[in-house]
Every structure is written in C-alpha cells, then in structure tokens.
Amino acid sequence: RATLLAAADSFQKMPMENGNEEDDGTCGDAFTSTEEVVTAICLKEHSNIIAEPAIDSQGREEISLIEVDDIIVYNRTAMGEWWYWEGKKRYPCHDTGDCLSDLPLAF
C-alpha cells in the first residue's frame, strides 16, 4: 500500500509539459515505448523507490500488459532480439516460449 501511494505521488509530480518529446532518461511525460523506465526514474527521484523486474525465480513475467496468448509464445531465439527483450537478463524460459509466470497479473 505504501508503495502504491508513493507511486501515485510520483505520477502527480511528473512534469507533463514535454509529452510530445522522446524519452530523455529523466522523470517526465514522454512519447516513448519505455514507460517502465520512465516510471522507474520517477519512483526513484520522487519517492526513493528502486524498481526491480517483476519476474519469478525462473525469469518468467509476473506482470504482463501484453496479451497472454502472445506472451506465452514469445521465444527470444526464434524471434530474435527486439524491443521487448531490450535490457532483460536472459533466462532459459526465453528460449522455450514459457515466459509467463503461473499466476501472473495480466491486463
């Protein structure tokens, strides 16, 4: 609960005047596909919260904003490196297409 309140506070303090610009590595609204990175920067800057990947011990995603039918077949070797894999540590599940945790929070 405390983390959610801190996150809400971070979003309220996020500068919104540059929402049409590319992400520049700072806390602020940006035209980007790296909203997780921007959110992590804001959480650290405004609430001293260090964001960590939401993965289980096998490297499988515990939270997914991607369609479940899609993410369960993602295969890093067969599909190649693309934005979804950028910055992610490699786990064996990335090569088998089993990258979604057993009980994920999925939207």
Backbone bond lengths (Angstrom), bond angles and torsions (degrees), N, CA, C in turn:
res aa  C-N    CA-C-N  psi(-1)  N-CA   C-N-CA  omega(-1)  CA-C   N-CA-C  phi
1 R - - - 1.449 - - 1.520 110.89 -
2 A 1.316 116.82 -43.19 1.465 120.34 -179.75 1.529 111.07 -62.15
3 T 1.329 116.28 -38.42 1.462 119.73 179.61 1.528 111.01 -66.46
4 L 1.331 117.28 -41.14 1.462 120.26 178.20 1.529 111.36 -63.44
5 L 1.324 116.76 -39.76 1.461 119.99 177.62 1.526 110.64 -65.25
6 A 1.334 115.88 -40.77 1.462 119.78 178.13 1.524 110.86 -65.62
7 A 1.332 116.63 -38.98 1.468 120.24 178.34 1.525 110.30 -63.69
8 A 1.325 116.86 -43.25 1.466 120.56 178.25 1.519 110.36 -60.21
9 D 1.320 116.58 -41.16 1.466 121.59 177.70 1.531 110.13 -62.48
10 S 1.335 116.89 -41.49 1.470 121.09 178.82 1.525 111.06 -62.28
11 F 1.329 116.95 -42.97 1.457 120.22 179.67 1.521 111.62 -65.98
12 Q 1.338 116.75 -36.85 1.461 119.67 178.20 1.528 111.29 -65.46
13 K 1.324 117.59 -32.58 1.464 122.13 -179.27 1.526 113.06 -86.86
14 M 1.340 117.80 -7.19 1.464 121.56 -176.96 1.529 109.96 -65.10
15 P 1.341 116.86 125.38 1.470 118.94 176.42 1.530 110.78 -62.09
16 M 1.313 117.76 133.46 1.457 121.96 -175.47 1.521 113.55 -110.66
17 E 1.312 118.05 -2.34 1.457 119.23 -172.02 1.528 114.99 -73.74
18 N 1.338 118.81 -12.55 1.460 120.60 -177.41 1.524 112.58 -115.91
19 G 1.311 118.19 33.19 1.457 122.19 -175.99 1.517 115.36 -63.11
20 N 1.313 117.63 -16.77 1.460 120.20 179.88 1.534 112.00 -94.66
21 E 1.339 117.42 2.24 1.457 121.48 -179.19 1.527 110.53 -99.94
22 E 1.326 115.72 159.90 1.467 121.94 177.72 1.525 110.08 -68.43
23 D 1.314 117.00 155.63 1.462 123.17 174.70 1.525 108.87 -59.82
24 D 1.333 116.63 131.12 1.467 119.98 179.84 1.530 112.48 -118.05
25 G 1.343 116.82 14.93 1.460 120.34 178.37 1.510 114.44 84.83
26 T 1.327 117.10 10.10 1.458 120.55 177.86 1.526 109.17 -116.35
27 C 1.315 115.67 166.95 1.458 120.91 177.29 1.511 108.94 -73.34
28 G 1.320 116.58 122.07 1.449 120.47 177.72 1.506 110.77 166.80
29 D 1.321 115.39 160.95 1.443 120.89 177.02 1.528 107.65 -67.38
30 A 1.306 117.33 133.94 1.463 120.43 -177.25 1.517 110.24 -148.83
31 F 1.319 115.34 153.40 1.458 121.75 174.51 1.521 105.70 -82.76
32 T 1.331 116.61 100.39 1.455 119.73 -172.13 1.519 111.51 -156.10
33 S 1.310 115.06 157.31 1.466 120.09 171.31 1.521 109.43 -101.28
34 T 1.328 116.53 10.26 1.466 121.20 -178.90 1.527 110.48 -112.17
35 E 1.336 115.47 45.66 1.465 118.90 -177.73 1.525 112.82 -59.76
36 E 1.339 117.11 -27.59 1.464 119.63 177.92 1.522 110.68 -64.07
37 V 1.331 116.90 -39.82 1.467 121.38 -179.97 1.519 110.04 -67.04
38 V 1.332 116.99 -46.48 1.463 120.87 179.63 1.526 109.90 -61.90
39 T 1.323 117.49 -42.45 1.465 120.98 178.15 1.519 110.55 -61.53
40 A 1.330 117.90 -43.39 1.464 121.66 178.98 1.523 111.16 -61.67
41 I 1.320 116.83 -40.86 1.473 121.07 178.97 1.526 109.82 -63.35
42 C 1.329 117.43 -44.69 1.464 121.28 179.92 1.529 111.75 -65.21
43 L 1.332 116.77 -41.74 1.469 119.82 178.79 1.527 110.73 -60.78
44 K 1.318 117.26 -41.90 1.462 121.44 179.64 1.523 110.48 -67.95
45 E 1.323 115.82 -46.00 1.469 121.26 -175.94 1.525 112.89 -66.42
46 H 1.331 117.63 -43.02 1.465 120.59 -173.78 1.529 114.53 -98.03
47 S 1.328 117.63 -23.45 1.462 119.19 -173.01 1.521 113.73 -129.32
48 N 1.331 117.26 0.35 1.461 122.52 -178.82 1.532 112.04 57.11
49 I 1.331 115.83 35.46 1.463 122.53 176.80 1.523 107.70 -103.48
50 I 1.316 116.40 127.33 1.457 121.07 177.81 1.519 108.43 -96.89
51 A 1.328 116.13 114.88 1.463 121.45 -178.65 1.530 110.09 -75.28
52 E 1.310 115.81 142.13 1.457 122.20 177.21 1.524 108.61 -129.41
53 P 1.340 117.09 154.46 1.467 119.05 178.20 1.527 111.60 -59.87
54 A 1.307 116.57 140.52 1.468 122.12 177.67 1.528 107.88 -92.72
55 I 1.341 114.73 80.29 1.458 121.17 -178.87 1.524 109.49 -131.31
56 D 1.328 115.98 154.77 1.460 119.44 177.04 1.535 109.42 -85.97
57 S 1.314 117.02 -175.61 1.463 121.50 -175.89 1.528 113.21 -64.81
58 Q 1.331 116.50 -15.98 1.459 120.84 179.52 1.533 111.85 -99.95
59 G 1.329 116.60 5.46 1.455 120.90 178.71 1.510 114.18 83.30
60 R 1.328 117.58 11.92 1.466 121.53 -179.26 1.524 110.32 -86.16
61 E 1.318 116.48 141.80 1.461 123.01 -177.82 1.530 110.87 -63.74
62 E 1.342 116.06 132.29 1.459 120.86 175.58 1.525 111.74 -98.60
63 I 1.320 116.67 -16.24 1.461 122.36 175.60 1.521 106.77 -130.89
64 S 1.325 117.03 133.37 1.457 119.91 -179.96 1.515 110.90 -137.85
65 L 1.319 115.36 129.43 1.454 121.21 173.11 1.521 109.84 -99.45
66 I 1.325 115.58 -0.68 1.453 122.55 -179.69 1.527 108.21 -95.46
67 E 1.317 117.25 147.96 1.462 121.54 178.46 1.536 110.11 -51.66
68 V 1.311 116.49 131.55 1.467 121.47 -178.61 1.525 111.19 -57.28
69 D 1.326 117.49 -42.33 1.468 120.36 179.41 1.522 112.17 -59.39
70 D 1.324 117.07 -30.16 1.461 121.05 179.37 1.521 111.92 -79.85
71 I 1.328 116.44 -50.08 1.465 119.84 -172.80 1.532 112.57 -65.65
72 I 1.309 118.02 -29.27 1.465 118.30 -178.44 1.527 112.59 -70.91
73 V 1.315 117.39 -14.26 1.464 119.26 178.41 1.524 113.17 -107.78
74 Y 1.339 117.86 -0.01 1.467 119.72 178.31 1.520 109.34 -59.79
75 N 1.303 116.33 129.10 1.463 122.75 -179.64 1.525 106.97 -133.76
76 R 1.318 115.52 112.16 1.456 121.78 -173.57 1.529 112.41 -62.37
77 T 1.324 117.19 -37.76 1.459 120.23 -179.18 1.522 110.79 -72.76
78 A 1.332 116.99 -49.53 1.466 120.96 -176.95 1.529 112.40 -68.40
79 M 1.339 117.06 -37.26 1.466 120.76 -175.24 1.524 112.73 -89.47
80 G 1.328 116.66 -18.17 1.461 120.31 -177.65 1.521 111.80 83.05
81 E 1.312 114.57 171.84 1.467 120.84 -179.72 1.526 109.15 -78.99
82 W 1.327 116.92 128.47 1.456 122.92 175.41 1.517 108.07 -147.32
83 W 1.325 119.85 -177.58 1.462 121.76 -169.81 1.528 113.76 -54.50
84 Y 1.320 117.95 -33.26 1.468 119.96 -178.13 1.528 111.47 -59.61
85 W 1.327 117.38 -34.81 1.468 121.46 -176.52 1.523 112.99 -90.36
86 E 1.310 116.82 -10.02 1.467 120.70 -175.10 1.525 111.49 -57.18
87 G 1.328 115.95 126.15 1.459 122.32 177.41 1.522 114.53 78.21
88 K 1.325 118.11 1.92 1.466 120.54 -179.08 1.526 110.43 -92.73
89 K 1.317 115.16 132.97 1.455 120.70 172.82 1.529 107.77 -63.42
90 R 1.314 116.47 143.64 1.468 120.00 -178.14 1.534 110.33 -83.73
91 Y 1.337 115.54 131.47 1.459 123.10 176.05 1.528 108.16 -123.58
92 P 1.342 118.37 157.23 1.469 120.62 178.94 1.524 113.76 -54.48
93 C 1.323 117.97 -34.27 1.473 120.16 -178.91 1.523 111.68 -62.31
94 H 1.299 118.38 -22.60 1.466 120.94 -179.54 1.523 111.69 -66.48
95 D 1.322 116.73 -20.68 1.458 120.58 -179.52 1.523 113.09 -99.48
96 T 1.330 116.92 -7.34 1.460 120.07 -178.66 1.526 112.93 -107.50
97 G 1.326 116.59 -12.69 1.460 120.05 -178.49 1.517 112.85 81.89
98 D 1.329 116.99 18.24 1.464 122.05 -179.49 1.527 108.86 -114.87
99 C 1.325 116.45 61.19 1.463 120.90 -172.74 1.509 115.08 -100.41
100 L 1.309 118.56 15.26 1.458 121.86 178.88 1.528 108.86 -115.15
101 S 1.322 116.27 128.34 1.449 123.10 -179.25 1.530 111.03 -57.90
102 D 1.309 116.92 159.61 1.469 121.45 -179.51 1.533 112.91 -62.22
103 L 1.321 117.00 -35.17 1.462 120.80 -178.95 1.531 110.00 -128.09
104 P 1.327 117.16 68.97 1.460 119.45 -176.56 1.517 112.92 -79.46
105 L 1.309 114.62 157.67 1.457 121.43 167.18 1.524 103.82 -93.71
106 A 1.311 117.73 107.66 1.464 121.43 -174.18 1.520 110.10 -125.08
107 F 1.306 115.63 143.15 1.465 122.77 -178.88 1.507 110.24 -113.83
